[in-house]
Amino acid sequence: MRVWLIQRSEPTPHDNAGAQRAMRTGILAQMLLRKGHRVVWWTSTFDHFNRRHRHQTDARLSVESGYEIQYLHGCGYVKNMSVSRVRDNFLVAKRFMDLSRKDQKLPDIILASIPTVELCLSAVNYAKKRNIPVFIDIRDLWPDVFFDLVPVAFRPIVRLLSTPMERKAKNACKTANGILGITDAFVDWGVAHAGRPRSNNDRTFPMGYLADGIDTGRVQKGKIFWRNIFAGNDNSELIVIFLGTLGKGFDFNAIFQAATILEQSHVPIKLIICGAGERADEIKKQVQGLSNVLFPGWVNAEQIKALLELADVGIAPYIERRDFINSIPNKAAEYLSGGLAIALSLNNGALFDLLVQQKCGFSYSSRAEKLAAKLEFMVRNPSHLKALQSNALTTYKKSFDAVTVYTRLTNFLEQRARTSHEHFHKKTL
């Protein structure tokens, strides 16, 4: 079958000379391809992670035989919350409408992601006009999440300004054949927007992580990189890491305060902050003077894989926002794949419940003193840390292994495309 994947914010196989790690859409595309399907991934020319244009106009590039990426040109943006981001969303959705009409090869099924609402609705409308089954994959709760980003006094204004986006989200959910999401709460959100009960077409597929996607030679290069970084450091140190985009969705203050407490107490830990983003310069200033904090910046896929093998604890410092509370993001799956205990800032929600139920991490409630105490306890009690790490790896293999998760998703898409084809064939007889 021919599958269209609509997702505009993920890194693609063309980014950073192929060194960027694949995420949900990228992994799903490869799995569909391996099963003999043809894939077109529709995304933006603007690289959301690195804040730069991949191309100055629309471009359709091949990844390999049967797998193409259609880049849609927008204006780009500097900040996630900005007028230019809104304009970029609109322009990318418009380019999809223009180019999809000209595409002579119709898809058998479409999977469109929220965000963005604009591009998702364009894909849903395209599919419905042509009797193509279309499913929505909810990654973030747009536009609900925006209310948590502004002071209470400004929320009525934000609600008014986001009304058109809310209307588009509801229209997309109502029109789609079904709602998929990374947690049950996300699926329920989409079903509620659709204004109907949950059905067999509404399914949860967690954010899977591909632990074995990098060959041994590349991982060895990554280990050499970290050996150079760690040169002169004590091998007995507890290695605590953050991997991700350095944006406003994370609270780093408690982390750096905890690092200060631990440094003053001479507790042997090393905190490594990896990533790039709008807060990179700010964070670089914050860690100056802390001997137990390293800030290597952006790291590639092989360096991430090597670091996951070296580290002990992964920090998930989310701010208290409804999308984070209801989500188990890719970061958690990534940490679990390396057998890392997870240190979570939140004290409620889907990820918190997972850590409690599976005994693979802890909450520090966004409190520096609590985080420092928890990490020091792990240094003093290595058997407790080992138990958390063992549980983390078991949890990954059971629930978040990308091969398992996206095989189920691939099977779901195949079955729904087949059912749609059979239904259409009966109607035409």
LUMMI-381156 format. One line per 3 residues: number of its first residue (from 0); for each residue z, y, x of C-alpha. Coordinates in nm, 2 decimals, padded with zeros to 4 digits, always signed. Example, Ala and Ser with C-alpha at 12.3 -4.5 7.8 and 13.67 -1.06 7.14 Angstrom:
! LUMMI-381156
0	+00.78:-00.45:+01.23  +00.71:-00.11:+01.37
This chain:
! LUMMI-381156
0	+00.00:+00.00:+00.00  -00.04:+00.36:+00.09  +00.30:+00.55:+00.11
3	+00.36:+00.93:+00.13  +00.69:+01.03:+00.27  +00.79:+01.39:+00.20
6	+01.06:+01.52:+00.44  +01.03:+01.85:+00.62  +01.35:+01.87:+00.84
9	+01.36:+01.56:+01.05  +01.23:+01.53:+01.41  +00.90:+01.36:+01.44
12	+00.75:+01.12:+01.70  +00.55:+01.41:+01.84  +00.87:+01.62:+01.92
15	+00.99:+01.65:+02.28  +00.72:+01.41:+02.41  +00.86:+01.13:+02.20
18	+01.21:+01.16:+02.34  +01.36:+01.27:+02.01  +01.55:+01.00:+01.83
21	+01.41:+00.88:+01.50  +01.61:+00.94:+01.18  +01.58:+00.82:+00.82
24	+01.22:+00.90:+00.75  +01.09:+00.82:+01.10  +01.26:+00.48:+01.09
27	+01.14:+00.40:+00.74  +00.78:+00.50:+00.84  +00.78:+00.25:+01.13
30	+00.92:-00.02:+00.91  +00.66:+00.03:+00.64  +00.39:+00.03:+00.91
33	+00.52:-00.30:+01.05  +00.49:-00.46:+00.71  +00.12:-00.36:+00.70
36	+00.15:-00.05:+00.49  -00.02:+00.28:+00.56  +00.20:+00.59:+00.59
39	+00.14:+00.96:+00.57  +00.45:+01.17:+00.64  +00.43:+01.53:+00.51
42	+00.65:+01.77:+00.70  +00.66:+02.13:+00.84  +00.50:+02.27:+01.15
45	+00.84:+02.43:+01.21  +01.08:+02.22:+01.41  +01.41:+02.26:+01.22
48	+01.63:+02.13:+01.51  +01.47:+02.32:+01.80  +01.38:+02.63:+01.60
51	+01.02:+02.65:+01.71  +00.67:+02.60:+01.58  +00.50:+02.28:+01.66
54	+00.16:+02.42:+01.56  +00.03:+02.76:+01.46  -00.16:+02.62:+01.16
57	-00.17:+02.31:+00.95  -00.24:+01.99:+01.15  -00.29:+01.62:+01.08
60	-00.20:+01.40:+01.37  -00.20:+01.03:+01.42  +00.11:+00.85:+01.55
63	-00.06:+00.52:+01.56  -00.32:+00.33:+01.35  -00.22:+00.35:+00.99
66	+00.05:+00.62:+01.04  -00.03:+00.99:+01.03  +00.18:+01.31:+01.00
69	+00.06:+01.60:+00.81  +00.22:+01.92:+00.94  +00.23:+02.21:+00.68
72	+00.24:+02.56:+00.82  +00.52:+02.80:+00.72  +00.67:+03.11:+00.87
75	+00.98:+02.95:+01.03  +01.33:+03.10:+01.04  +01.62:+03.16:+01.28
78	+01.91:+03.10:+01.04  +01.95:+02.83:+00.78  +02.09:+03.08:+00.53
81	+01.83:+03.36:+00.53  +01.54:+03.52:+00.34  +01.30:+03.38:+00.60
84	+01.42:+03.03:+00.53  +01.36:+03.08:+00.15  +01.01:+03.21:+00.23
87	+00.94:+02.92:+00.47  +01.04:+02.67:+00.20  +00.80:+02.84:-00.05
90	+00.51:+02.85:+00.20  +00.55:+02.48:+00.30  +00.56:+02.37:-00.06
93	+00.25:+02.58:-00.13  +00.06:+02.43:+00.16  +00.15:+02.08:+00.03
96	+00.00:+02.17:-00.31  -00.32:+02.30:-00.15  -00.37:+02.02:+00.10
99	-00.26:+01.73:-00.12  -00.53:+01.82:-00.38  -00.79:+01.78:-00.11
102	-00.67:+01.44:+00.01  -00.92:+01.18:-00.10  -00.69:+00.88:-00.04
105	-00.43:+00.87:-00.32  -00.09:+00.72:-00.24  +00.04:+00.41:-00.42
108	+00.40:+00.56:-00.42  +00.58:+00.87:-00.30  +00.93:+00.92:-00.16
111	+01.03:+01.29:-00.16  +01.35:+01.42:-00.01  +01.59:+01.69:-00.12
114	+01.61:+01.92:+00.07  +01.39:+02.10:+00.02  +01.39:+02.14:-00.35
117	+01.06:+02.33:-00.35  +00.86:+02.07:-00.15  +01.02:+01.79:-00.35
120	+00.92:+01.94:-00.68  +00.56:+02.00:-00.56  +00.54:+01.63:-00.46
123	+00.69:+01.52:-00.80  +00.44:+01.73:-00.99  +00.15:+01.60:-00.78
126	+00.25:+01.24:-00.85  +00.30:+01.28:-01.22  -00.04:+01.44:-01.28
129	-00.20:+01.13:-01.11  +00.03:+00.86:-01.26  +00.17:+00.78:-00.91
132	+00.54:+00.65:-00.90  +00.76:+00.90:-00.72  +01.12:+00.87:-00.62
135	+01.36:+01.14:-00.49  +01.58:+01.07:-00.19  +01.88:+01.31:-00.20
138	+02.02:+01.40:+00.14  +02.19:+01.73:+00.06  +02.32:+01.88:-00.27
141	+02.09:+02.18:-00.29  +02.16:+02.44:-00.42  +02.52:+02.35:-00.50
144	+02.61:+02.35:-00.13  +02.54:+02.72:-00.10  +02.84:+02.81:-00.31
147	+03.07:+02.66:-00.05  +02.92:+02.88:+00.23  +03.01:+03.22:+00.08
150	+03.34:+03.38:-00.01  +03.46:+03.33:-00.37  +03.38:+03.69:-00.46
153	+03.01:+03.64:-00.38  +02.96:+03.31:-00.56  +02.85:+03.47:-00.90
156	+02.58:+03.65:-00.71  +02.48:+03.33:-00.52  +02.47:+03.14:-00.85
159	+02.24:+03.40:-01.00  +02.01:+03.40:-00.70  +02.00:+03.02:-00.68
162	+01.92:+02.98:-01.05  +01.55:+02.92:-00.98  +01.63:+02.66:-00.72
165	+01.87:+02.49:-00.96  +01.60:+02.48:-01.23  +01.36:+02.32:-00.98
168	+01.61:+02.06:-00.88  +01.66:+01.96:-01.24  +01.29:+01.95:-01.31
171	+01.23:+01.73:-01.01  +01.51:+01.49:-01.10  +01.40:+01.47:-01.47
174	+01.04:+01.41:-01.38  +01.08:+01.15:-01.10  +01.08:+00.78:-01.17
177	+01.42:+00.74:-01.01  +01.69:+00.88:-00.79  +01.79:+00.75:-00.45
180	+02.07:+00.88:-00.23  +02.28:+00.82:+00.08  +02.59:+00.76:-00.13
183	+02.68:+00.68:-00.49  +02.80:+01.04:-00.54  +02.46:+01.17:-00.43
186	+02.28:+00.94:-00.67  +02.51:+01.04:-00.95  +02.44:+01.41:-00.88
189	+02.07:+01.35:-00.91  +02.11:+01.15:-01.23  +02.33:+01.42:-01.38
192	+02.05:+01.68:-01.29  +01.80:+01.45:-01.46  +02.02:+01.45:-01.78
195	+02.02:+01.08:-01.84  +02.23:+00.76:-01.77  +02.19:+00.58:-01.44
198	+01.93:+00.31:-01.44  +01.79:+00.03:-01.22  +01.56:+00.28:-01.06
201	+01.86:+00.48:-00.92  +01.98:+00.32:-00.60  +02.20:+00.40:-00.30
204	+02.06:+00.35:+00.04  +02.31:+00.47:+00.32  +02.20:+00.67:+00.61
207	+02.11:+00.38:+00.85  +02.10:+00.41:+01.23  +01.88:+00.22:+01.46
210	+02.09:+00.10:+01.75  +01.83:-00.10:+01.94  +01.53:+00.13:+01.93
213	+01.54:+00.22:+02.30  +01.44:-00.02:+02.58  +01.68:-00.11:+02.86
216	+01.50:+00.08:+03.13  +01.53:+00.41:+02.94  +01.90:+00.35:+02.87
219	+01.95:+00.30:+03.24  +01.80:+00.64:+03.30  +02.04:+00.78:+03.05
222	+02.34:+00.61:+03.23  +02.22:+00.77:+03.56  +02.22:+01.11:+03.39
225	+02.58:+01.06:+03.28  +02.70:+00.93:+03.61  +02.58:+01.25:+03.77
228	+02.75:+01.45:+03.49  +03.08:+01.25:+03.54  +03.07:+01.26:+03.92
231	+03.43:+01.31:+04.05  +03.59:+01.24:+03.71  +03.86:+00.98:+03.65
234	+03.72:+00.66:+03.50  +04.04:+00.60:+03.31  +03.98:+00.91:+03.09
237	+03.94:+00.88:+02.71  +03.58:+00.98:+02.64  +03.55:+01.18:+02.32
240	+03.21:+01.30:+02.21  +03.03:+01.52:+01.95  +02.66:+01.46:+01.89
243	+02.47:+01.69:+01.65  +02.33:+02.03:+01.56  +02.56:+02.32:+01.66
246	+02.56:+02.49:+01.33  +02.80:+02.65:+01.08  +02.86:+02.32:+00.90
249	+03.11:+02.22:+01.18  +03.45:+02.36:+01.27  +03.49:+02.34:+01.65
252	+03.80:+02.56:+01.67  +04.05:+02.28:+01.61  +03.86:+02.06:+01.87
255	+03.89:+02.32:+02.15  +04.25:+02.40:+02.06  +04.33:+02.03:+02.08
258	+04.15:+02.01:+02.42  +04.37:+02.30:+02.54  +04.69:+02.12:+02.43
261	+04.58:+01.80:+02.60  +04.48:+01.98:+02.92  +04.82:+02.15:+02.93
264	+04.99:+01.82:+02.87  +04.78:+01.65:+03.15  +04.65:+01.39:+02.90
267	+04.34:+01.22:+03.06  +04.06:+01.29:+02.82  +03.71:+01.42:+02.85
270	+03.55:+01.60:+02.56  +03.17:+01.61:+02.56  +02.98:+01.84:+02.32
273	+02.61:+01.75:+02.30  +02.36:+01.94:+02.09  +02.16:+02.26:+02.03
276	+02.16:+02.51:+01.75  +02.25:+02.86:+01.64  +02.61:+02.84:+01.77
279	+02.53:+02.70:+02.12  +02.60:+03.03:+02.30  +02.92:+03.08:+02.11
282	+03.04:+02.73:+02.19  +02.95:+02.76:+02.56  +03.18:+03.07:+02.58
285	+03.46:+02.89:+02.40  +03.47:+02.59:+02.64  +03.46:+02.81:+02.96
288	+03.79:+02.75:+03.15  +03.86:+02.41:+02.99  +03.83:+02.15:+03.27
291	+03.84:+01.86:+03.02  +03.53:+01.98:+02.82  +03.17:+01.93:+02.92
294	+02.88:+02.10:+02.74  +02.55:+01.94:+02.85  +02.36:+02.09:+02.56
297	+02.07:+01.90:+02.40  +02.04:+01.54:+02.51  +01.75:+01.30:+02.44
300	+01.75:+00.96:+02.27  +01.81:+00.75:+02.59  +02.10:+00.98:+02.70
303	+02.25:+00.95:+02.35  +02.23:+00.57:+02.36  +02.39:+00.56:+02.71
306	+02.67:+00.80:+02.60  +02.75:+00.58:+02.30  +02.80:+00.29:+02.53
309	+03.03:+00.50:+02.75  +03.24:+00.68:+02.49  +03.55:+00.59:+02.30
312	+03.58:+00.83:+02.01  +03.32:+01.03:+01.81  +03.43:+01.35:+01.64
315	+03.30:+01.45:+01.29  +03.43:+01.81:+01.25  +03.28:+01.89:+00.91
318	+03.40:+02.19:+00.71  +03.53:+02.12:+00.36  +03.20:+02.14:+00.17
321	+03.11:+01.93:-00.13  +02.80:+01.78:+00.04  +03.00:+01.67:+00.34
324	+03.29:+01.54:+00.12  +03.04:+01.33:-00.08  +02.84:+01.22:+00.21
327	+02.84:+00.96:+00.49  +02.60:+01.14:+00.73  +02.38:+01.00:+01.00
330	+02.64:+01.11:+01.26  +02.90:+00.86:+01.13  +02.64:+00.58:+01.13
333	+02.55:+00.68:+01.49  +02.91:+00.67:+01.61  +02.98:+00.34:+01.43
336	+02.67:+00.18:+01.60  +02.83:+00.24:+01.94  +03.16:+00.10:+01.83
339	+03.33:+00.44:+01.84  +03.64:+00.52:+01.65  +03.57:+00.82:+01.43
342	+03.79:+01.13:+01.43  +03.72:+01.31:+01.10  +03.82:+01.66:+01.00
345	+03.83:+01.59:+00.63  +04.12:+01.43:+00.45  +03.92:+01.32:+00.14
348	+03.57:+01.21:+00.04  +03.33:+00.92:+00.10  +03.36:+00.91:+00.48
351	+03.74:+00.94:+00.47  +03.76:+00.65:+00.23  +03.54:+00.44:+00.45
354	+03.76:+00.51:+00.76  +04.07:+00.42:+00.56  +03.92:+00.10:+00.40
357	+03.76:-00.03:+00.71  +04.03:+00.09:+00.96  +03.77:+00.23:+01.20
360	+03.89:+00.59:+01.25  +04.13:+00.86:+01.14  +04.16:+01.20:+00.98
363	+04.30:+01.50:+01.17  +04.29:+01.73:+00.87  +04.12:+02.01:+01.07
366	+04.45:+02.06:+01.26  +04.44:+02.09:+01.64  +04.80:+01.96:+01.69
369	+04.72:+01.64:+01.48  +04.40:+01.58:+01.67  +04.57:+01.62:+02.00
372	+04.85:+01.38:+01.90  +04.61:+01.12:+01.77  +04.40:+01.12:+02.09
375	+04.71:+01.11:+02.31  +04.83:+00.81:+02.11  +04.51:+00.63:+02.18
378	+04.54:+00.70:+02.55  +04.89:+00.55:+02.54  +04.80:+00.26:+02.31
381	+04.46:+00.12:+02.42  +04.51:-00.19:+02.20  +04.51:+00.03:+01.89
384	+04.19:+00.20:+02.01  +04.03:-00.13:+02.07  +04.11:-00.25:+01.71
387	+03.95:+00.07:+01.57  +03.64:+00.03:+01.78  +03.60:-00.34:+01.68
390	+03.63:-00.25:+01.32  +03.37:+00.04:+01.37  +03.11:-00.20:+01.51
393	+03.17:-00.45:+01.23  +03.13:-00.17:+00.97  +02.81:-00.06:+01.13
396	+02.66:-00.41:+01.12  +02.77:-00.47:+00.77  +02.66:-00.14:+00.60
399	+02.47:+00.10:+00.83  +02.23:-00.10:+01.05  +01.89:+00.07:+00.99
402	+01.70:-00.25:+00.99  +01.91:-00.39:+00.71  +01.92:-00.06:+00.51
405	+01.56:+00.03:+00.53  +01.43:-00.33:+00.48  +01.60:-00.30:+00.14
408	+01.45:+00.04:+00.08  +01.10:-00.09:+00.19  +01.14:-00.38:-00.05
411	+01.24:-00.15:-00.33  +00.94:+00.08:-00.28  +00.70:-00.23:-00.26
414	+00.84:-00.36:-00.59  +00.82:-00.03:-00.77  +00.47:+00.03:-00.65
417	+00.37:-00.32:-00.76  +00.53:-00.28:-01.10  +00.35:+00.06:-01.15
420	+00.02:-00.09:-01.06  +00.06:-00.38:-01.30  +00.17:-00.15:-01.58
423	-00.13:+00.08:-01.52  -00.37:-00.23:-01.50  -00.24:-00.36:-01.84
426	-00.29:-00.01:-02.00  -00.66:+00.00:-01.88  -00.75:-00.35:-02.01
